[in-house]
C-alpha cells in the first residue's frame, strides 16, 4: 500500500469503517493495484468513519485528535492559493481538508446510486481473519495523486456557480406573509362603532405588538394645531381589568374637581392625620397620625410615592366636606377659614357613608367622561375584582386631568419635601416623597402614574410633550417593573416617526 510521496497524499484515518469493492484491497499484496490503475473505483466512505478520524503522527508535533488532515506534498505546495491557506501556527506539513473528505463522500454516494440505477448490486466483503489478526484496526490505503486530483477537480467544478447580484437575490425571495391576527382584531366585528383604522395602523400594530410586553395598551396623540387627542394605535384597549394604583388618578381628579367647583384653594383645608391611615396595606407615604397636612400636601403624598394612606385620608375628608355642605353649613365654613379637620371621629362614626359618598363621585365623573368600561370600588386600587378600567378609558381621564394646573404641577415633580404641623402650628414630621415615575428623567416626559398589584401586574400611564406633539400612553399588565417604562418608550417612538 506504499505510494510515491511525490504523487500521492498519505491519509491516515484510525478506526475507519468502509465497504470494500475489491477484496484484494484488504491484503497487503493487492495494495499496489491502486497506484497502477488510477480508474479503480473509490471505496465508499461512512460518516461515522469521518467523525472518528485522527491525524497521522508527525515527528515535529505530538499526535492529538483534530478533524481531518492529509500529508501535504508537492501537489499543494505548487499551488500558491492553496499554499496560502496552510496552517502556519507551527509550520506543520498538514493542511485542513474537510472539503476533500466531503468530496470523496459525495462521489462515493453518487457511484452507489448509479450502480443501483443500472441494476447492479454492491457486494459487501468483510476483512479476512488473517488481516484482522495482523492489523485489528484496518486503515484506508494510499490513493494515487492523479486520482485524488481528478476527484477534487470534478467536485470543484460541480460547486462552481455564477454569483448572483443582490437585485436578483432579492427578486427571488418570496414576500413575507402578512400577519392577519392584528388586522382581524381591529375589525368592526369586535369593536363596532368605536374605532376607525387606517392602513398605516394595520401595518404598525404587528411590528409594535411583538416589542411590547403589556397585555393591554393604547396611544393617544395631539398635534400642535389640534384641539383634542385622538387614538393612534392600541392593543386590547377596551378590555376590562384591574388597574392597581392607576385608580389614584381618578382620586386626585375627583379631589381637584371638587376644590375647583367651590373655589377652594388646595392649601386652604387642613387635615389631622387619623390613625386609620397607618393601618392600610400596600404602598405608603408613611403618614404619622396626629400630624396636620393640607390637601395639596396630601395630593403630593398620593401621586409621588403612591400612598394608599394619603388616598384614604383625602377620600374621607372630601366626602365629609360634601356631607357638611348639605347638613351643617356653619361647620363647613369654619373649615374653609382654616380650622383643622379631625376626621378620625367621623370615620369611626360613619365610615361606610364616607366611603360610598366619595366612590359615587368618582363613578359620576367616569360617566361624564364616558369611561364606559370603568367601575370604581376602591380609592387606592388594592386588589379588588370590581375596581376595573381599560387603557382607552384611562387615556380619556388623563386628557381631562392635564387641563388642571395643580395636577400638572404635581405629576411633573420628581421630589417633594415638606413638614407636617402640630395643632399649635409648629413643625412636626419631615417628609420627603420621590416620584415613582422613572421616565421623568428623560426629556419630554411629564408624568403621570405607576401602579402594581399581583392581579393587575406592573402598570404605567405616561404623558409626553414637545413642541409639535403631545402623547398619552397607557400600558397595563407588563412583564416587569422596568419593562413598563420600556414599553411606553417603544409605543411613543411609533408616534414620533
Phi, psi and omega per residue, in radians:
X1 nan 0.156 -3.131
X2 -1.427 2.311 3.118
X3 -2.085 2.787 3.132
X4 -1.122 2.267 -3.081
X5 -1.154 -0.384 3.133
X6 -1.396 -0.351 -3.040
X7 -1.992 0.008 -3.027
X8 -2.521 2.757 2.949
X9 -1.564 2.508 3.044
X10 -1.749 1.939 -3.041
X11 -1.946 2.285 3.097
X12 -2.240 2.013 3.104
X13 -2.180 1.833 -3.100
X14 -1.305 2.532 -3.140
X15 0.949 0.735 -3.084
X16 -1.622 2.180 -3.116
X17 -1.760 2.389 -3.133
X18 -2.637 2.865 2.991
X19 -1.809 2.110 -3.063
X20 -1.464 2.353 3.069
X21 -1.457 -0.611 3.089
X22 -2.087 2.191 -3.103
X23 -1.153 -0.392 -3.109
X24 -1.246 -0.312 3.130
X25 -1.188 -0.342 3.122
X26 -1.382 -0.358 -3.124
X27 -1.635 2.677 -3.123
X28 -1.172 -0.606 -3.064
X29 -1.208 -0.440 -3.078
X30 -1.707 0.176 -3.042
X31 -1.322 -0.494 -3.071
X32 -1.285 -0.154 -3.128
X33 -1.140 -0.470 -3.125
X34 -1.198 -0.703 3.139
X35 -1.237 -0.494 -3.124
X36 -1.447 -0.479 -3.081
X37 -2.141 1.667 -3.096
X38 -1.206 -0.258 -3.119
X39 -1.582 0.163 3.133
X40 -1.101 2.296 -3.120
X41 -1.044 2.479 3.138
X42 -1.333 2.330 3.108
X43 -1.110 2.613 -3.121
X44 -1.226 2.392 3.141
X45 -1.824 2.451 3.124
X46 -1.832 2.655 -3.082
X47 -1.140 -0.758 -3.113
X48 -1.135 -0.450 3.048
X49 -1.199 -0.660 3.114
X50 -1.144 -0.663 -3.109
X51 -1.230 -0.441 -3.091
X52 -1.720 0.212 -3.088
X53 -1.239 2.582 3.104
X54 -2.234 2.773 3.135
X55 -1.356 2.550 3.074
X56 -1.310 2.464 -3.088
X57 -1.113 2.453 3.122
X58 -2.179 2.521 -3.126
X59 -1.148 -0.343 -3.085
X60 -1.616 -0.103 -3.077
X61 -2.608 2.588 3.109
X62 -1.316 2.415 -3.125
X63 -1.185 2.314 3.054
X64 -2.613 2.806 -3.037
X65 -1.299 2.152 2.982
X66 -2.192 -2.668 3.071
X67 -1.578 -1.888 -3.071
X68 -2.185 2.156 -3.129
X69 -2.293 2.684 3.002
X70 -2.257 2.731 3.111
X71 -1.247 2.295 -3.070
X72 -1.608 2.109 3.101
X73 -2.029 -2.715 -3.034
X74 -1.129 -0.324 -3.057
X75 -1.100 -0.835 -3.083
X76 -1.488 -0.538 -3.100
X77 -1.176 -0.473 3.129
X78 -1.336 -0.279 -3.140
X79 -1.674 1.963 -3.078
X80 -1.112 -0.578 -3.134
X81 -1.186 -0.768 3.128
X82 -1.236 -0.560 3.130
X83 -1.168 -0.556 -3.139
X84 -1.221 -0.386 -3.099
X85 -1.593 0.171 -3.136
X86 -1.223 2.837 3.092
X87 -1.529 1.927 -3.050
X88 -1.762 0.243 -3.130
X89 -1.053 -0.783 -3.117
X90 -2.267 0.422 3.130
X91 0.952 0.700 -3.123
X92 -1.336 2.746 3.074
X93 -1.580 0.256 -3.109
X94 -1.924 2.446 3.128
X95 -2.182 2.751 -3.101
X96 -1.364 2.251 -3.035
X97 -2.340 0.754 3.044
X98 -1.001 -0.773 -3.096
X99 -1.091 -0.663 -3.132
X100 -1.129 -0.809 -3.140
X101 -1.164 -0.628 3.055
X102 -1.095 -0.668 3.118
X103 -1.124 -0.785 3.117
X104 -1.055 -0.739 -3.126
X105 -1.119 -0.726 -3.129
X106 -1.160 -0.754 -3.127
X107 -1.125 -0.697 3.124
X108 -1.110 -0.683 3.114
X109 -1.167 -0.679 3.106
X110 -1.119 -0.708 3.112
X111 -1.135 -0.640 3.115
X112 -1.119 -0.738 3.122
X113 -1.144 -0.675 3.135
X114 -1.118 -0.673 3.126
X115 -1.167 -0.695 3.072
X116 -1.133 -0.652 -3.136
X117 -1.169 -0.538 3.137
X118 -1.506 0.065 3.113
X119 1.450 0.203 3.137
X120 -1.562 2.794 3.093
X121 -2.045 2.583 -3.141
X122 -1.714 2.138 3.134
X123 -1.564 2.224 3.125
X124 -1.743 2.049 3.139
X125 -2.004 2.303 3.132
X126 -1.444 2.833 3.081
X127 -1.197 2.567 -3.127
X128 -1.241 2.715 3.130
X129 -1.084 -0.561 -3.125
X130 -1.146 -0.735 -3.129
X131 -1.210 -0.700 -3.127
X132 -1.097 -0.657 3.124
X133 -1.182 -0.609 3.129
X134 -1.369 -0.812 -3.099
X135 -2.275 1.544 -3.088
X136 -1.121 -0.282 3.095
X137 -2.077 1.493 -3.099
X138 -1.089 2.497 -3.130
X139 -2.021 2.843 3.118
X140 -1.259 2.319 -3.139
X141 -1.211 2.751 3.072
X142 -1.153 2.433 -3.127
X143 -1.853 2.563 3.118
X144 -1.086 2.490 -3.128
X145 -1.089 -0.640 -3.131
X146 -1.114 -0.692 3.119
X147 -1.182 -0.708 -3.135
X148 -1.136 -0.783 -3.141
X149 -1.090 -0.665 3.131
X150 -1.152 -0.741 3.112
X151 -1.083 -0.775 -3.115
X152 -1.184 -0.599 3.108
X153 -1.142 -0.752 3.131
X154 -1.119 -0.737 -3.137
X155 -1.161 -0.703 3.139
X156 -1.113 -0.669 3.113
X157 -1.147 -0.632 -3.135
X158 -1.218 -0.417 -3.119
X159 -1.588 -0.207 -3.115
X160 -1.338 2.168 3.108
X161 -2.362 2.600 3.114
X162 -1.235 2.244 -3.140
X163 -1.148 2.347 3.133
X164 -1.571 2.547 3.082
X165 -1.266 2.862 3.140
X166 -1.132 -0.618 -3.131
X167 -1.157 -0.715 3.130
X168 -1.194 -0.614 3.087
X169 -1.152 -0.714 3.104
X170 -1.161 -0.591 -3.138
X171 -1.191 -0.530 -3.117
X172 -1.414 -0.260 -3.140
X173 -1.211 2.463 3.084
X174 -1.408 2.466 3.117
X175 -1.121 2.552 -3.131
X176 -1.178 2.566 3.119
X177 -1.240 2.407 3.136
X178 -1.328 2.298 3.105
X179 -1.339 2.001 -3.057
X180 -1.629 -0.211 -3.047
X181 -1.095 -0.881 -3.105
X182 -1.135 -0.691 -3.121
X183 -1.149 -0.710 -3.130
X184 -1.158 -0.554 3.131
X185 -1.279 -0.321 -3.094
X186 -1.697 0.291 -3.133
X187 -1.477 2.925 -3.109
X188 -1.283 -0.221 3.127
X189 -1.167 -0.585 -3.108
X190 -1.569 -0.761 -3.120
X191 -2.127 1.373 -3.088
X192 -1.202 2.381 3.027
X193 1.008 0.463 -3.127
X194 -2.182 -0.186 -2.985
X195 -2.626 2.351 3.016
X196 -2.063 2.058 -2.998
X197 -1.920 2.277 3.061
X198 -1.622 2.971 -3.118
X199 -1.119 -0.640 -3.135
X200 -1.120 -0.607 3.113
X201 -1.173 -0.713 3.103
X202 -1.037 -0.671 -3.120
X203 -1.322 -0.499 -3.054
X204 -1.413 -0.554 -3.034
X205 -1.044 -0.884 -3.100
X206 -1.054 -0.679 -3.092
X207 -1.208 -0.649 -3.130
X208 -1.404 -0.625 -3.035
X209 -0.983 -0.709 -3.081
X210 -1.384 -0.112 3.108
X211 -1.797 -0.105 -3.077
X212 -1.977 2.255 -3.115
X213 -1.492 -0.326 -3.098
X214 -1.086 2.429 3.126
X215 -1.411 -0.388 3.102
X216 -2.466 2.254 -3.118
X217 -2.760 2.839 -3.130
X218 -2.754 2.706 3.103
X219 -2.277 2.146 3.023
X220 -1.972 2.421 -3.139
X221 -2.335 2.780 3.058
X222 -2.535 2.148 3.098
X223 -1.348 2.969 -3.045
X224 -1.078 -0.645 -3.069
X225 -1.655 0.180 -3.138
X226 -1.785 2.738 -3.081
X227 -1.705 -0.453 -3.081
X228 -2.431 2.845 3.134
X229 -1.390 2.560 3.056
X230 -2.255 2.561 -3.127
X231 -1.318 2.256 3.138
X232 -1.696 -0.820 -3.061
X233 -2.777 2.639 -3.137
X234 -2.868 2.904 3.116
X235 -2.465 2.058 -3.111
X236 0.939 0.656 -3.022
X237 -1.290 -0.207 3.106
X238 -1.806 0.032 -3.103
X239 -1.366 2.269 -3.139
X240 -1.313 2.694 3.079
X241 3.098 2.903 3.088
X242 -1.187 2.555 -3.036
X243 -2.168 0.176 3.045
X244 0.965 -2.369 -3.050
X245 -1.320 -0.030 2.997
X246 -1.058 -0.373 3.076
X247 -1.005 -0.540 -3.069
X248 -1.145 -0.310 3.060
X249 -1.102 -0.761 3.098
X250 -1.207 -0.605 3.067
X251 -1.067 -0.757 3.108
X252 -1.174 -0.744 -3.119
X253 -1.127 -0.710 3.139
X254 -1.131 -0.699 3.120
X255 -1.137 -0.854 -3.110
X256 -1.175 -0.611 3.117
X257 -1.134 -0.693 3.122
X258 -1.146 -0.758 3.131
X259 -1.112 -0.698 -3.135
X260 -1.205 -0.638 -3.108
X261 -1.115 -0.608 -3.092
X262 -1.936 0.336 3.043
X263 0.947 0.834 3.122
X264 -1.861 2.250 3.099
X265 -1.330 2.509 -3.127
X266 -1.067 -0.474 3.131
X267 -1.531 -0.028 -3.021
X268 -1.388 -0.567 -3.084
X269 -1.664 2.203 3.107
X270 -1.929 2.377 -3.024
X271 -2.245 2.350 3.040
X272 -1.548 2.174 -3.044
X273 -1.157 2.169 3.128
X274 -1.420 2.814 3.107
X275 -1.193 -0.392 3.119
X276 -1.066 -0.485 -3.092
X277 -1.184 -0.475 -3.114
X278 -1.394 -0.169 -3.044
X279 -1.739 0.001 -3.055
X280 -1.489 2.597 -3.135
X281 -1.518 3.115 3.057
X282 1.430 -2.875 -3.133
X283 -1.099 2.545 -2.994
X284 -2.518 2.628 2.985
X285 -1.602 0.010 3.091
X286 1.003 0.909 3.109
X287 -1.293 2.334 3.127
X288 -1.629 2.282 -3.140
X289 -1.102 2.457 3.127
X290 1.720 -0.379 3.102
X291 -1.333 2.731 -3.116
X292 -1.946 2.194 3.121
X293 -2.293 2.676 3.074
X294 -1.511 2.957 3.111
X295 -1.099 -0.664 -3.135
X296 -1.138 -0.720 3.085
X297 -1.083 -0.698 3.131
X298 -1.197 -0.524 3.078
X299 -1.173 -0.659 3.038
X300 -1.131 -0.724 3.104
X301 -1.136 -0.477 3.130
X302 -1.314 -0.795 -2.953
X303 -1.629 -0.561 -3.076
X304 -1.389 -1.096 3.104
X305 -1.528 0.045 -3.139
X306 1.057 0.935 -3.061
X307 -1.341 2.045 3.040
X308 -1.181 -0.554 3.110
X309 -1.159 -0.662 3.102
X310 -1.176 -0.648 3.103
X311 -1.092 -0.694 -3.136
X312 -1.141 -0.791 -3.110
X313 -1.147 -0.765 -3.128
X314 -1.107 -0.788 -3.104
X315 -1.098 -0.750 3.133
X316 -1.165 -0.660 -3.102
X317 -1.203 -0.833 -3.135
X318 -1.117 -0.712 3.104
X319 -1.097 -0.678 3.130
X320 -1.150 -0.715 3.100
X321 -1.135 -0.647 3.117
X322 -1.138 -0.666 3.126
X323 -1.243 -0.740 3.136
X324 -1.100 -0.602 -3.113
X325 -1.085 -0.445 -3.125
X326 -1.728 -0.346 -3.028
X327 -2.016 -0.880 -3.064
X328 -2.188 1.454 -3.079
X329 -1.148 -0.537 -3.141
X330 -1.136 -0.817 3.121
X331 -1.123 -0.627 3.130
X332 -1.090 -0.761 -3.136
X333 -1.178 -0.561 3.101
X334 -1.071 -0.749 -3.135
X335 -1.192 -0.573 3.111
X336 -1.186 -0.444 -3.119
X337 -1.545 0.032 3.052
X338 2.053 0.001 3.092
X339 -1.170 2.507 -3.103
X340 -1.399 2.305 3.119
X341 -1.555 2.029 3.023
X342 -1.652 1.700 -2.976
X343 -1.448 -0.288 -3.035
X344 -1.079 -0.781 3.094
X345 -1.050 -0.611 3.134
X346 -1.216 -0.592 3.105
X347 -1.173 -0.779 3.135
X348 -1.152 -0.541 -3.085
X349 -1.441 -0.705 -3.002
X350 -2.588 0.977 -3.089
X351 -1.109 -0.748 -3.064
X352 -1.117 -0.733 -3.135
X353 -1.162 -0.726 3.112
X354 -1.074 -0.733 -3.123
X355 -1.098 -0.855 -3.072
X356 -1.248 -0.502 3.097
X357 -1.098 -0.776 -3.129
X358 -1.272 -0.690 3.132
X359 -1.122 -0.669 3.098
X360 -1.093 -0.643 3.110
X361 -1.200 -0.662 3.084
X362 -1.088 -0.812 -3.140
X363 -1.199 -0.507 3.080
X364 -1.155 -0.746 3.077
X365 -1.113 -0.694 3.112
X366 -1.070 -0.647 3.118
X367 -1.208 -0.681 3.131
X368 -1.148 -0.694 3.140
X369 -1.320 -0.146 -3.103
X370 1.174 0.809 3.016
X371 -1.544 1.468 -2.935
X372 -1.254 -0.432 -3.098
X373 -1.864 0.512 -3.060
X374 -2.152 2.443 3.014
X375 -2.546 2.281 -3.120
X376 -1.880 2.177 3.026
X377 -2.221 0.192 3.139
X378 -2.593 2.585 3.137
X379 -1.684 -0.164 -3.095
X380 -2.160 -0.357 3.040
X381 1.672 0.188 3.032
X382 -1.062 2.827 -3.018
X383 -0.801 2.029 3.130
X384 -2.746 2.026 -3.073
X385 -1.146 -0.395 -3.123
X386 -1.557 -0.210 3.125
X387 -1.590 1.614 -2.987
X388 -2.291 2.762 3.030
X389 -2.813 -3.019 -3.141
X390 -2.495 2.815 -3.109
X391 -1.009 -0.663 -3.112
X392 -1.113 -0.760 3.141
X393 -1.191 -0.684 -3.137
X394 -1.122 -0.630 3.104
X395 -1.120 -0.679 3.080
X396 -1.091 -0.709 3.133
X397 -1.118 -0.772 -3.133
X398 -1.122 -0.627 3.096
X399 -1.034 -0.622 3.084
X400 -1.319 -0.659 -3.063
X401 -1.172 -0.702 -3.058
X402 -1.231 -0.105 3.047
X403 -1.419 -0.161 3.129
X404 -1.688 2.209 -3.069
X405 -1.133 -0.689 -3.128
X406 -1.140 -0.663 3.112
X407 -1.089 -0.792 3.115
X408 -1.096 -0.681 3.118
X409 -1.082 -0.673 -3.093
X410 -1.271 -0.849 -3.010
X411 -1.263 -0.363 3.127
X412 -1.562 -0.046 -3.135
X413 -1.458 2.235 3.135
X414 -1.462 -0.786 -3.139
X415 -2.377 2.350 3.136
X416 -2.187 2.193 -3.135
X417 -2.030 2.381 -3.123
X418 -2.797 2.987 3.080
X419 -2.143 2.479 2.921
X420 -1.407 2.801 -3.141
X421 -2.002 2.782 3.023
X422 -1.570 3.103 3.109
X423 -1.086 -0.478 -3.105
X424 -1.577 -0.025 3.086
X425 1.663 0.094 3.116
X426 -1.472 2.754 3.132
X427 -1.229 2.452 -3.131
X428 -2.151 -2.112 -3.069
X429 -1.142 2.399 3.072
X430 -1.634 2.320 -3.140
X431 -2.128 2.462 3.031
X432 -2.376 1.901 -3.071
X433 -1.923 2.252 3.124
X434 -1.813 2.475 3.128
X435 -1.293 2.316 -3.138
X436 -1.379 -0.078 -3.135
X437 -1.464 1.841 -3.098
X438 -1.323 -0.296 -3.126
X439 -1.327 -0.146 3.092
X440 -1.123 -0.340 3.126
X441 -1.286 -0.282 -3.063
X442 -1.769 2.601 -3.047
X443 -1.120 2.359 3.054
X444 1.655 -0.391 -3.074
X445 -1.443 2.314 -3.023
X446 -2.021 -0.015 -3.031
X447 2.436 -2.907 0.449
X448 -2.141 -0.967 -2.942
X449 -2.685 2.533 3.030
X450 -1.884 2.945 3.087
X451 -2.982 2.648 3.089
X452 -2.829 2.332 2.953
X453 -2.532 2.849 3.119
X454 -1.020 -0.611 -3.111
X455 -1.426 -0.710 -3.085
X456 -1.467 -0.430 -3.068
X457 1.301 3.090 3.096
X458 -1.130 2.262 -3.107
X459 -2.260 2.773 3.101
X460 -2.779 2.462 2.993
X461 -2.185 2.245 -3.063
X462 -2.194 2.618 3.082
X463 -2.191 2.165 -3.089
X464 -2.118 2.503 -3.132
X465 -2.607 2.319 2.962
X466 -2.347 -2.884 -3.037
X467 -1.162 -0.514 -3.027
X468 -2.021 -0.207 -2.981
X469 -2.535 2.505 2.942
X470 -2.145 2.441 -3.077
X471 -2.429 2.483 3.029
X472 -2.090 2.141 -3.119
X473 -2.081 2.319 3.085
X474 -2.229 2.132 3.087
X475 -2.210 2.217 -3.091
X476 -2.148 2.509 3.095
X477 1.015 1.054 3.110
X478 -1.469 3.014 -3.059
X479 -1.336 -0.463 -3.126
X480 -2.735 3.004 -3.119
X481 -1.136 -0.727 -3.137
X482 -1.404 -0.500 -3.102
X483 -1.156 -0.460 3.126
X484 -1.094 -0.575 3.086
X485 -1.310 -0.656 3.104
X486 -1.154 -0.704 3.099
X487 -1.027 -0.728 -3.128
X488 -1.125 -0.678 3.128
X489 -1.193 -0.670 3.116
X490 -1.096 -0.768 -3.139
X491 -1.155 -0.689 3.138
X492 -1.121 -0.617 -3.136
X493 -1.061 -0.553 3.123
X494 -1.159 -0.492 3.113
X495 -1.450 -0.492 -3.106
X496 -1.416 -0.298 -3.114
X497 -1.246 nan nan
